[in-house]
Amino acid sequence: MAKSTVFEDPTVLDFSSNLAGPGAASMLADLGANVIKIERPITGDDTRSIYPLIDGISIQYMWLNRGKKSVVLSLKDPEAQAMVRKMAETADVIIESYRPGQMKKFGLDYEAIRTCNESIIYCSVSDCGQEGPYAGEPGFDLIAQGMSGLMDMAGEVDGPPTKMGTTVGDYIGTFNAFGAICAALYHRLRTGEGQYIDISLLAGLV
C-alpha cells in the first residue's frame, strides 16, 4: 500500500519523549509530514531503554519514532537554543512533553517561538496540563489513571483500584494531540493563524 501524503509540506519539530507526544508525531509522519525528532544527549528518549530490544534497539522506540529524522541537542546549551529558534522559523508544528515551564527556561516556549514564527502550531503534552495546582508536578500515565478515577472502575467490584492493562492515558493523549494538531493545521490553512495546544493526559481520561 502506498504511503499517504496528506501532509506533504509541514515540518514538525518533535521534542517529546515516551509515548503520547512521539506517538502523535509519528502519526503525522505516517501522513507525509517531515518530522525531526530532537533528543537529549547520551540517553535520548526514555523509551530507548524499554524492553524488548531487537539488535539493541527498543521495539517501542522504533514504533513510536517511525518515519522521523533524528537530531541530538542539549537544550541547556545556548548555541543549541539558537539552533532550535532558527529551525523554528520555517517549522509548522512543535510538539514537546517537558515538565510545564521547562521550555520557558530554555527560551523555547510558545511565546518565545512566536517571535520568530507567528504561524507556529505549538503543542505541549503533559500529565495534568500547563495550568492548575498540579501543573508543575512530574507525571505519567499511571498517575493520570489514578487521579482520573479510571482505576476505581477497573478490577473486582469490591477490590482495590486497579491499573489498566495498557497505558491508556498515553494513547488517549496521542490521539488528542494528533487530532488537535490536524485541526490547527486546517485552521491555519483557512486563516493563516497559528495556535497553542495544551494536551493533558488527565483531562483526556476524565
N, C-alpha and C positions, 0 to 999 in steps of 0.2 A: 504494500500500500504506500502510495506517495506521501511524503511528509506535507502536512498542511502548512500553508504560508499566509494565514490570516493576517499575521503581523510580520510584514516583510521589512519594515523600516525601523521600528522602535529599538532603541538601545537601553538596556536595563543594567544598572549597577546594583549588584546583589551583595550587601554587606551582612546578610543574615546567616545564622547558623542553626544547627539542629534540624527541625522538621518543617514548621509552619511557613517561615519565610522562604527557605530554599525550595520547598515544595511548590509554592506559588510561582516562584521564578522559573522553575523547571517546566511548569505548565505553559508559561509564556514562551519559553524556548521551544516547546513542542509545536507551538503555533507559528514559529518562524522568527521570534524576536532574537536580537543579538544580545545575549546575556553574558555579562562579565562578572564573575564571582571574585570578590576581594576578601582574602583571608589573612588572619594574623600570622606572623612568622612562627616557625617551629611546629606548633601544634595544629594550626589551621582550624577548620570547622570541627566542633566536638564530635560529630558523627564519624570522623575518620578513625576513631578508636573503638567504634562499636562493632562487635562480632555479630555474625560470622564474616570472615575475610576470604577473599579469593586473590591469590598471589599477593597477599599482604595488604590488600585494599578492601575497605569495608563495603559490603554489598549495599547497605543502607546509604552510605555516602554516594556511591555510584548512581543509585536510583534517584536520589534527591538532587543530584547535580548534573544530570544528563544534559547534553547539548550546550554546556556552558564553556566559556573561555575562563582562564584562571590567572589571577594576579595576586602576589603576596605583598602586602604593605602593612607597616606598623602605623596605625592611625595616631599614635602618640608622637610621631615624628613630624615636625613642622613641614619638612620637604614632602613627605607623603600626603599631608593635608593639602598642600598646594597642588600636588598632582591630582588629587581627587576633585578639587574645585575646578581644575582645568578640564578633567574628564566630564564633570557635571555640566559644563557649558553646552555640550552637544548631546547630553543624555536625555532620555524621555521619562524614565522611571528610576527611582531609587527605592530599594527595599532594605530595611535594617531591623535588627532584632536585639540591639543592645538594651541594657537596663535604661529605663526612661531618664533622660538628662545627660547620658553619656555622650551622645553625638554632639550635643551643645558644647561639652567640654573640649571636644576635638575641633570645634568651629565648623562642624559639618551638619548642623541641624537644618530643618526646613527653612527657617528664616534666613540663615546664612547662605544656603544654596540658592534661594530665590533671588539673591542679589546678583548672581551671575546667570540665572536661568529662570525667568519669571513663569515659564510654562511647565516647569518640572512637576511631575506627579510623584509625591514622596509618601511612601507607606511605611509606617512603624508598626511592628508586631511585638506584642508583649503579653505577659500573663494577665495583668489587671488593667491595662490601658495606661495612657500618659498622664491622666489626672486622677485625683482622689486620694484617700488615705493609704491605699496600698500600692500606689503607682511607683514609689521608689524602691519597693522590695523586690529582690530577685524572685523569680518564679518559673514554673514549668508546668507541663501537662497535669501531673498528679495533684499539684496544689489547686489548679483550676477545677479539676474534677471534684475535689473535696469541698471547696468553697461554693461551688455551684449547687450543691445538693444532689448531684448526679449519683455519687457513691452511695447515698442513702436509699436510692431507688434500685440499687443492684444487690445481688446476693440473696440470701434467705430472708423471708419476711421478718422473722424475729432475730436475725443475725446482725452483726456489726456492719458499718459502712464498708463497701467492697469496691475495689478498683476495677474499672472496666478492663476487658481483656486486651485492649489496644489503646494507643494514645489518641483517643477520640477528640480531645480538646485541640491537639495539634492538627489533626485532619480537618476539623471544622474551621480552625484558623487558616489553614491552607486555602480552603475553598472560599472563605470570606475575603481573604486578601486578593486572591485571583479574580473573583467577581468584581470587587470594588475597583481594582486597577483597570479591568476591562471597561467598566462603566466610566471611569475617569478618563480613559483614553478616548472613548466615544464622545464624552462631554467636551474634551479639548478639541476634538475634530470639528465639533459644531460651533464652539465659542472661542477657541484659542486659549482658554484658561486652564492653568494647572491647578492642583489642589493637594491638600494634605489628608492622608488617610490614617486613622488610628484603629488598629485591629487588636482586640483584646480576646485572649483565649477564654477567659472567664465569661465575658459578655456573650460570646458565641455559644457557650454551653448553657447559660441561663436562658 
